[in-house]
C-alpha cells in the first residue's frame, strides 16, 4: 500500500510539474488530453486511479514519456530494471499485458515496452502526437499490427516500424502467446 501511495504522489508531482512547464492550466490540459478537470485536480492531489489510456493522453499532450510521469528522480548513470520492478500498465481479458520497462533520458526519449498478447486479444491505441515513431519486434508468436486501417502480420524474428500519429492496434494472432518488445521514440521537447 505504501508503494502505491508513493507512486501516486510521484505521478501527481510529475504531472503538475510538466503542466506548469508547458504553461497549461488545468482546463487547457484537460481539453487537449480529453481528461476531465475533476480527474486532473484529483490526480494532482495524488487521489484517484488513472487508467493507462489517460496516462498516455496526458504524456502525449505534455510532450513527455509515460515513464517520465511515473518515475522518481534517477539515482545513477546506469539503470538496470528487473522484470518484477515493473507492473503491467495494461492487462487484456485473456491474460495479455503491457509493461513499460524504462524510458531513456535526453531530448528525444525512447520508451521500451514488453508486451504479451494472447490469440485474438487486442489493444487499440489512439493516435499519438506528430513525430512519435513506434517499433515492434516480435520475439515469439505472431501478431497483427493494424496501422490506419491496414493490417500487417508480424511474426517471431520480424520487426515493424510506423509513425504513431494515426490510429493503430496490436492484436495477438496464431495459436499461442505473442511476445514483443515495443519502442516508442518521442520527438524532442513539448509541443
N, C-alpha and C positions, 0 to 999 in steps of 0.2 A: 504494500500500500504506500509506503514512504517513497519507493521508487517512482510510482505513478504520479504522486503529488509533486515530486521534484521535477519530473519530466513535463508536467503541465505548467509548472512555474517557468521552466526554461522556455517552453513554447510561447507562453504569454509574453515573456520579456523579449524574445526574438521577433515576434510579430509586431509588437509595439515599436521596437527599435527600427525595424525595416520600414514600417509605415511612416514613422517620423522622418527617417532618412529620405524616403520617397516624397515627403511633403504632402501626404494624403490624409484627409480627415477620415473618420470612421465611416461617414456617409459615402464618401467617394470610393474608398476601398471596397465597401460593401457593394456599391453599384457595379464597379468594374469586375469584382470577383464573383458576383452573383451570390453573396452571402448576406444574410440579414444583419442590420446594425446591432440588433439584440444579441445575436450569436457572436459578433465581433466583440461587443462590450464584455460578454461573459468570458470569451476566450482571453482577452487582455487582462481579465481579473483572475485568470487561472481557474475558471469554472467551466463546466461542460465537458463534452467528449466529441471533438470534431472528427468527422469521418475522413477517409483517405481522399475522396474527391474534393472535399473542402480544402484540405491541406494543399493539394495540387493547384487548385484555382488561386489560393492565396499566394503561393510561391510564384506562380506564373505572373500574377498581377504585380507582385512586389519586386519581380526581377531577381529572385534568389532561388536556390535549390530547396527542395523539400527538407533535406537534411540540415540546411542552414537554419530552418525554423525549429528543428528538433534537437540539435546538438548544443552542448555547452562549449565553453572555450577549449581549444586544443591544448593538450598538456605536453606534447612532444613533437619533434620534427617528423617522426615516423609513427604512423598509426597502424596497429595491427588489430583487425576486428575478427573476433571469433564468431562462429555460427550462432552460439547461444546468446550473443550480445545484442542481436537484433530481433525485434518482434515483427511478426507479419503486419504490414500496413493494409493488406487486402487479403481476405480469405474467400475462396469460392465455395459454392454449395456442395461440390464433390470432393473437397479436400485440397484444392489448389491454394497457392499462396504467393504473395509477392513481398520480398523483404528488401528494404533499402539498406545496402551494406555500408556504403560510405559515399561521401562526396569529396572530390578533390578541391583544394583551395586554389585561389588565384582569380584573375579577372574573368576567365571563361571556365567555370567549374564543370565537372563531369560527375554525374551520379552513376553509381554502379548498383545494379539490382540483381537479385537472384529470384527467379520465377519458377513455379511448378504449376502446370496446367493439366488437369485430367481430361480425358476424351470428352468432347462436346462442351466443356466448360469454357466460358469466355469472359474477357474483361474489355468492355468498350471504354475508350478514353476520349475525352473531349479534346479538341484542338488546343495545342499549346501556343504560346506567343511566337511570332515570327523569329526565325533564326535557331529554333530548337531542332536538333537532329538526334534521332533515336537509331540505335543499332541493336539488333538481336542476334545472338549466336546460340544456336540450339546445340546442346551437349548430348542430350538423349531424347529419343522420341521424335515426334513431328507436330508442327503447329501450322495453323493457317493465319497469316497476317493479312488483315484487311485494311487497306490504306485508301481513303477517299472512295470507298465502294468497290475497289478492285481487290480480288483475293490472290494471295501468293502463298504457296506451300513452301515451308522452310523445314528441312529435315536435319537430323543429327549431322554435325560436321559442316553445316551451311550457316552463312551469316547474311543478314539483310540490313540495309540502312535506308532511312527515308526522312524527309522533312516532317516534323511533328506538328506542323501548323494546320493540319487537316484532320477530320475525324479518322480514328484508327482503332482497331480491335485486335486483341490477341485471343486465339481460340485453340484449345487442345484438339489434336486430331490423331487418328490411328487407334491402336488397341491399348496402349499403355500411357503412362505419365510422360509428359514432355517437360524437360528441364532446360532452362535457358538463362543466359546472362544478358541482361539488357543494360546498355549505357544510354544516358540522356545527356547530350552535350548542350549546355546552356550558352547563349550568347553573352558577351561581356556586358556588365552593368545593368541597372534598372532601365526600364523603358520610359 
